[in-house]
């Protein structure tokens, strides 16, 4: 099962928008989301985890997590097959982790 270039581009755009507009969690947490999406047996398992994170998060993380949940639910609506949906979600968080790492490095002034 493989994502098309068009699907990947859309997911990269969603990732960038989330990182640009909301205070996101640490890179390690984003990688956990990607890992869970790859390991989940069904979409509902992943959605349950995001809702759990919303319930236990700090106020400053809520806007990011709520918008992320909204985007993940949109992905599910457009992709009813759980395996493919989770593949898209894993890709979304994978590219988000890479972009977050890059932005953190730039913010620290370490551009090597």
C-alpha contacts under 8 A as a table, 3 or more apart, distances in Angstrom:
res1	aa1	res2	aa2	distance
1	X	84	X	7.49
3	X	7	X	6.02
3	X	8	X	6.45
3	X	88	X	7.49
4	X	7	X	5.15
4	X	8	X	6.25
5	X	8	X	5.08
5	X	9	X	6.10
6	X	9	X	5.11
6	X	10	X	6.33
7	X	10	X	5.26
7	X	11	X	6.35
8	X	11	X	5.12
8	X	12	X	6.11
8	X	91	X	7.71
9	X	12	X	5.10
9	X	13	X	6.21
10	X	13	X	5.13
10	X	14	X	6.34
11	X	14	X	5.04
11	X	15	X	6.17
11	X	88	X	7.49
11	X	91	X	7.44
11	X	92	X	5.38
12	X	15	X	5.04
12	X	16	X	6.18
12	X	92	X	6.55
12	X	95	X	6.51
12	X	96	X	7.54
13	X	16	X	5.15
13	X	17	X	6.18
14	X	17	X	5.15
14	X	18	X	6.23
14	X	71	X	7.84
14	X	92	X	7.67
15	X	18	X	5.26
15	X	19	X	6.28
15	X	92	X	6.21
15	X	93	X	7.38
15	X	95	X	7.04
15	X	96	X	5.29
16	X	19	X	5.19
16	X	20	X	5.96
16	X	96	X	7.17
16	X	99	X	7.65
17	X	20	X	5.08
17	X	21	X	5.99
18	X	21	X	5.45
18	X	22	X	5.80
18	X	24	X	7.78
18	X	64	X	6.84
18	X	67	X	7.59
18	X	68	X	7.30
19	X	22	X	5.73
19	X	23	X	6.97
19	X	24	X	6.29
19	X	96	X	7.63
19	X	100	X	7.34
22	X	63	X	6.53
22	X	64	X	5.12
23	X	60	X	6.80
23	X	61	X	6.18
23	X	63	X	7.68
23	X	64	X	6.14
24	X	61	X	6.29
24	X	64	X	5.84
24	X	65	X	7.95
25	X	29	X	6.18
25	X	30	X	6.77
25	X	61	X	6.63
26	X	29	X	5.42
26	X	30	X	6.61
27	X	30	X	5.10
27	X	31	X	6.28
27	X	97	X	5.61
27	X	100	X	6.25
27	X	101	X	6.52
28	X	31	X	5.11
28	X	32	X	6.34
28	X	97	X	7.86
29	X	32	X	4.94
29	X	33	X	6.49
30	X	33	X	5.15
30	X	34	X	6.55
30	X	93	X	6.10
30	X	94	X	7.77
30	X	96	X	7.17
30	X	97	X	5.70
31	X	34	X	5.05
31	X	35	X	6.15
31	X	93	X	6.67
31	X	94	X	6.60
31	X	97	X	5.92
32	X	35	X	4.98
32	X	36	X	6.02
33	X	36	X	5.15
33	X	37	X	6.17
33	X	90	X	7.33
33	X	93	X	6.36
34	X	37	X	5.21
34	X	38	X	6.40
34	X	89	X	7.10
34	X	90	X	4.41
34	X	91	X	7.06
34	X	92	X	7.58
34	X	93	X	4.87
34	X	94	X	5.64
35	X	38	X	5.17
35	X	39	X	6.27
35	X	90	X	6.92
36	X	39	X	5.00
36	X	40	X	5.72
36	X	46	X	6.83
36	X	90	X	7.82
37	X	40	X	5.33
37	X	46	X	6.13
37	X	86	X	5.40
37	X	87	X	7.15
37	X	89	X	6.26
37	X	90	X	5.04
38	X	86	X	6.58
38	X	87	X	6.70
38	X	90	X	5.83
40	X	43	X	7.07
40	X	45	X	6.17
40	X	46	X	6.36
40	X	86	X	7.65
41	X	45	X	7.05
42	X	45	X	5.59
42	X	46	X	7.12
42	X	82	X	5.71
42	X	83	X	7.24
42	X	86	X	7.62
43	X	46	X	5.27
43	X	47	X	6.29
43	X	76	X	7.71
43	X	82	X	5.49
43	X	83	X	7.94
43	X	85	X	7.18
43	X	86	X	6.33
44	X	47	X	5.03
44	X	48	X	5.97
45	X	48	X	5.17
45	X	49	X	6.45
46	X	49	X	5.16
46	X	50	X	6.48
47	X	50	X	5.18
47	X	51	X	6.26
47	X	69	X	7.36
47	X	72	X	7.86
48	X	51	X	5.15
48	X	52	X	6.16
49	X	52	X	4.93
49	X	53	X	6.24
50	X	53	X	5.02
50	X	54	X	6.26
50	X	65	X	7.34
50	X	69	X	6.69
51	X	54	X	4.97
51	X	55	X	6.25
51	X	69	X	7.68
52	X	55	X	5.08
52	X	56	X	6.44
53	X	56	X	5.25
53	X	57	X	5.75
53	X	65	X	7.71
54	X	57	X	5.28
54	X	62	X	6.25
54	X	65	X	6.13
54	X	66	X	7.14
57	X	61	X	6.20
57	X	62	X	6.60
58	X	61	X	5.53
58	X	62	X	6.70
59	X	62	X	5.33
59	X	63	X	7.98
60	X	63	X	7.05
61	X	64	X	5.53
61	X	65	X	6.23
62	X	65	X	5.10
62	X	66	X	5.86
63	X	66	X	5.22
63	X	67	X	6.08
64	X	67	X	5.29
64	X	68	X	5.96
65	X	68	X	4.90
65	X	69	X	6.05
66	X	69	X	5.13
66	X	70	X	6.28
67	X	70	X	4.95
67	X	71	X	6.23
68	X	71	X	5.07
68	X	72	X	6.08
69	X	72	X	5.05
69	X	73	X	6.07
70	X	73	X	5.17
70	X	74	X	6.29
71	X	74	X	4.99
71	X	75	X	6.29
72	X	75	X	5.02
72	X	76	X	6.33
72	X	89	X	6.87
73	X	76	X	4.99
73	X	77	X	6.15
74	X	77	X	4.99
74	X	78	X	6.29
75	X	78	X	5.27
75	X	79	X	5.94
75	X	85	X	6.59
75	X	88	X	7.65
75	X	89	X	7.66
76	X	79	X	4.90
76	X	80	X	5.64
76	X	81	X	7.97
76	X	82	X	7.68
76	X	85	X	5.80
77	X	80	X	6.05
79	X	82	X	7.48
79	X	84	X	6.90
79	X	85	X	5.47
80	X	85	X	6.85
81	X	84	X	5.57
81	X	85	X	6.01
82	X	85	X	4.92
82	X	86	X	5.95
83	X	86	X	5.30
83	X	87	X	6.22
84	X	87	X	4.94
84	X	88	X	6.30
85	X	88	X	5.18
85	X	89	X	6.28
86	X	89	X	4.90
86	X	90	X	5.96
87	X	90	X	5.14
87	X	91	X	6.17
88	X	91	X	5.06
88	X	92	X	6.11
89	X	92	X	4.96
89	X	93	X	6.35
90	X	93	X	5.34
90	X	94	X	5.99
91	X	94	X	4.91
91	X	95	X	6.19
92	X	95	X	5.56
92	X	96	X	6.12
93	X	96	X	4.76
93	X	97	X	6.01
94	X	97	X	5.26
94	X	98	X	6.53
95	X	98	X	5.11
95	X	99	X	6.14
96	X	99	X	5.12
96	X	100	X	5.94
97	X	100	X	5.07
97	X	101	X	6.11
98	X	101	X	5.14
98	X	102	X	6.33
99	X	102	X	5.07
99	X	103	X	6.18
100	X	103	X	5.10
100	X	104	X	6.07
101	X	104	X	5.23
101	X	105	X	6.25
102	X	105	X	5.17
102	X	106	X	6.29
103	X	106	X	5.06
103	X	107	X	6.11
104	X	107	X	5.06
104	X	108	X	6.27
105	X	108	X	5.17
105	X	109	X	6.36
105	X	110	X	5.33
105	X	111	X	6.41
106	X	109	X	4.97
106	X	110	X	5.76
106	X	111	X	5.75
107	X	110	X	7.60
